[in-house]
Amino acid sequence: MNELDPVIHAPARLRIMTTLAEVLEDGDAITFPALQKLLGMTAGNLTTHLAKLSDAGYVEVAKSFAGRKPVTEITLTHAGRGAFRSYRSQLLALLGGSA
């Protein structure tokens, strides 16, 4: 059995990836404040973990403006969705469940 992906395995990042996989369809995005509210995380903590997921290519963080207001949107990448599916299957196999 392969080792569980350490990027996803950290509890906060696992919560982020699980939420994104459940909430977003392929190509959809969620705003930073909406994700923060769903997770109940501080802005700093969420930013730190999103940076690690972004560095791994699992999420894309896009910053833009709506008028003069900054908007940050997070998208689960194709690679991220695949990595999460693989992680989930490996974890279920480890626990004796089915994918």
Secondary structure, 3 states (H helix, E strand, C coil): CCCCCHHHHCHHHHHHHHHHHHHCCCCCEEEHHHHHHHHCCCHHHHHHHHHHHHHCCCEEEEEEEECCEEEEEEEECHHHHHHHHHHHHHHHHHHCCCC
